[in-house]
Amino acid sequence: MRIFVAGASGAIGIRLVPQLIDRGHEVIGTHRSPRNAERVRALGAEPIEIDLLDPGVVRKAVLGTEPDAIVHQATALADLRDFKHFDRSFAQTNRLRTEGTDALLAAAREAGVRRFVAQSYASVRYAREGGPIKSEDDPLDPTPVPAMRETIAAMRYLDEAVTAAGGIALRYGGFYGAQNDGLVEPVRKRQFPIVGDGAGVSSFIHLDDAAAATVLALEHDGRGIYNVVDDEPAPVREWLPVLAEVLGAKPPRRVPRWLARLFAGEAVVMMGTESRGASNAKAKRELGWTLRYPSWRQGFVAAYTATNRSAGRNAHPPSRTSLSQA
Ligand SMILES: NC(=O)c1ccc[n+]([C@@H]2O[C@H](COP(=O)([O-])OP(=O)(O)OC[C@H]3O[C@@H](n4cnc5c(N)ncnc54)[C@H](OP(=O)(O)O)[C@@H]3O)[C@@H](O)[C@H]2O)c1
């Protein structure tokens, strides 16, 4: 297929493009920053510079390149720091998930594109009640914390718009696998604490595994929503000390909920204490997906050992087991 990858220069895009080419697909890869043209070309794709928030430009790019499939991986999260003002930090990404999705879907319809896959998110979205691991059929949180309302609404908009158009929304777990992952510096500097009892459950996914699931979704017939997460959703109190150990950092601090609420905001408290994880059973069953890093336990070591080596630190392989997939 000829595949139009919106966001080819991003963290997932740079893993996805080579995997698509290995499978024999032709790739048109978009980027926003002019300096990324060469990066996309070096991956083996035909680069095209577009602003996804300009529907005229998107229409021209899609009609001009005549793809069989489109995958939307564009976000604006490179400088994400402020989780207290969550919606403000996600504002541009929310526009990419609403207006950007609309622009791509309209262009896809006009160009007769057969397949459409888009990036969504699994963690923090499922209802904060019942068991710790949720499937795609479980209810979403009906009352997201106020600071996250617009962000949660944008993800929901994307899921609904894409599946209504016959496409696939991939609810990824928290990405890791690059040496500049957002978690690394805060954990190393002990700025990422365990809040309260640390019972909030996180679902992670290594970027290589996320890209592999995306290739399979593009090659799959039919619409749907899939959680793309690893086999081991785990509470913060369990994975965070392991990550600190792997990074050669001191153990994480513990802070009470009230203090975290004051300094970091309600969203951080919710993620640290109440969030639910996600099950990957449907993606494995229907897409035939297998994971290279079934747990963050091996994945963190694989991803960060090189970082530690270059910084002269020792990495420690983790040992215990936690929640397992339903
Ligand atoms: N599920 C998750 O946990 C998740 C999801 C997404 C991102 N992240 C993390 O967030 C960090 C930043 O992500 P990233 O490195 O992928 O960078 P990013 O800044 O989020 O960019 C992602 C892609 O979207 C493109 N883009 C941004 N604005 C655009 C626009 N208006 N129109 C068209 N394309 C646009 C970027 O192009 P240019 O780079 O050329 O500007 C890039 O190709 C990474 O650590 C990543 O792992 C995590």
Ligand as a Chemical Component Dictionary entry (heavy atoms), coordinates in Angstrom:
data_LIG
# 
_chem_comp.id                   LIG 
_chem_comp.type                 NON-POLYMER 
_chem_comp.pdbx_formal_charge   0 
_chem_comp.three_letter_code    LIG 
# 
loop_
_chem_comp_atom.comp_id 
_chem_comp_atom.atom_id 
_chem_comp_atom.alt_atom_id 
_chem_comp_atom.type_symbol 
_chem_comp_atom.charge 
_chem_comp_atom.model_Cartn_x 
_chem_comp_atom.model_Cartn_y 
_chem_comp_atom.model_Cartn_z 
_chem_comp_atom.pdbx_ordinal 
LIG N1  N1  N 0  1.005 7.602  24.306 1  
LIG C1  C1  C 0  1.971 8.366  24.782 2  
LIG O1  O1  O 0  2.495 8.161  25.891 3  
LIG C2  C2  C 0  2.515 9.508  23.940 4  
LIG C3  C3  C 0  1.863 9.944  22.797 5  
LIG C4  C4  C 0  2.474 10.954 22.023 6  
LIG C5  C5  C 0  3.690 11.491 22.429 7  
LIG N2  N2  N 1  4.262 11.016 23.557 8  
LIG C6  C6  C 0  5.591 11.499 23.995 9  
LIG O2  O2  O 0  5.693 12.898 23.882 10 
LIG C7  C7  C 0  7.022 13.260 23.528 11 
LIG C8  C8  C 0  6.973 14.145 22.296 12 
LIG O3  O3  O 0  6.451 13.391 21.201 13 
LIG P1  P1  P 0  7.124 13.469 19.744 14 
LIG O4  O4  O 0  8.589 13.295 19.883 15 
LIG O5  O5  O -1 6.397 12.528 18.860 16 
LIG O6  O6  O 0  6.910 14.993 19.324 17 
LIG P2  P2  P 0  5.617 15.841 19.000 18 
LIG O7  O7  O 0  6.025 17.264 19.091 19 
LIG O8  O8  O 0  4.462 15.378 19.825 20 
LIG O9  O9  O 0  5.378 15.563 17.424 21 
LIG C9  C9  C 0  4.796 14.398 16.893 22 
LIG C10 C10 C 0  4.633 14.551 15.401 23 
LIG O10 O10 O 0  3.547 15.445 15.108 24 
LIG C11 C11 C 0  4.011 16.423 14.169 25 
LIG N3  N3  N 0  3.255 17.667 14.342 26 
LIG C12 C12 C 0  3.210 18.464 15.423 27 
LIG N4  N4  N 0  2.391 19.531 15.180 28 
LIG C13 C13 C 0  1.916 19.361 13.913 29 
LIG C14 C14 C 0  1.047 20.111 13.079 30 
LIG N5  N5  N 0  0.457 21.249 13.477 31 
LIG N6  N6  N 0  0.801 19.648 11.833 32 
LIG C15 C15 C 0  1.384 18.507 11.398 33 
LIG N7  N7  N 0  2.203 17.747 12.129 34 
LIG C16 C16 C 0  2.471 18.186 13.373 35 
LIG C17 C17 C 0  5.501 16.571 14.461 36 
LIG O11 O11 O 0  6.192 17.173 13.389 37 
LIG P3  P3  P 0  7.648 17.889 13.622 38 
LIG O12 O12 O 0  8.387 17.064 14.648 39 
LIG O13 O13 O 0  8.302 17.839 12.290 40 
LIG O14 O14 O 0  7.381 19.270 14.114 41 
LIG C18 C18 C 0  5.862 15.114 14.670 42 
LIG O15 O15 O 0  5.990 14.452 13.450 43 
LIG C19 C19 C 0  7.794 11.959 23.281 44 
LIG O16 O16 O 0  8.545 11.644 24.435 45 
LIG C20 C20 C 0  6.686 10.942 23.091 46 
LIG O17 O17 O 0  7.057 9.611  23.475 47 
LIG C21 C21 C 0  3.726 10.051 24.335 48 
# 
loop_
_chem_comp_bond.comp_id 
_chem_comp_bond.atom_id_1 
_chem_comp_bond.atom_id_2 
_chem_comp_bond.value_order 
_chem_comp_bond.pdbx_ordinal 
LIG N1  C1  SING 1  
LIG C1  O1  DOUB 2  
LIG C1  C2  SING 3  
LIG C2  C3  SING 4  
LIG C2  C21 DOUB 5  
LIG C3  C4  DOUB 6  
LIG C4  C5  SING 7  
LIG C5  N2  DOUB 8  
LIG N2  C6  SING 9  
LIG N2  C21 SING 10 
LIG C6  O2  SING 11 
LIG C6  C20 SING 12 
LIG O2  C7  SING 13 
LIG C7  C8  SING 14 
LIG C7  C19 SING 15 
LIG C8  O3  SING 16 
LIG O3  P1  SING 17 
LIG P1  O4  DOUB 18 
LIG P1  O5  SING 19 
LIG P1  O6  SING 20 
LIG O6  P2  SING 21 
LIG P2  O7  DOUB 22 
LIG P2  O8  SING 23 
LIG P2  O9  SING 24 
LIG O9  C9  SING 25 
LIG C9  C10 SING 26 
LIG C10 O10 SING 27 
LIG C10 C18 SING 28 
LIG O10 C11 SING 29 
LIG C11 N3  SING 30 
LIG C11 C17 SING 31 
LIG N3  C12 SING 32 
LIG N3  C16 SING 33 
LIG C12 N4  DOUB 34 
LIG N4  C13 SING 35 
LIG C13 C14 SING 36 
LIG C13 C16 DOUB 37 
LIG C14 N5  SING 38 
LIG C14 N6  DOUB 39 
LIG N6  C15 SING 40 
LIG C15 N7  DOUB 41 
LIG N7  C16 SING 42 
LIG C17 O11 SING 43 
LIG C17 C18 SING 44 
LIG O11 P3  SING 45 
LIG P3  O12 DOUB 46 
LIG P3  O13 SING 47 
LIG P3  O14 SING 48 
LIG C18 O15 SING 49 
LIG C19 O16 SING 50 
LIG C19 C20 SING 51 
LIG C20 O17 SING 52 
# 
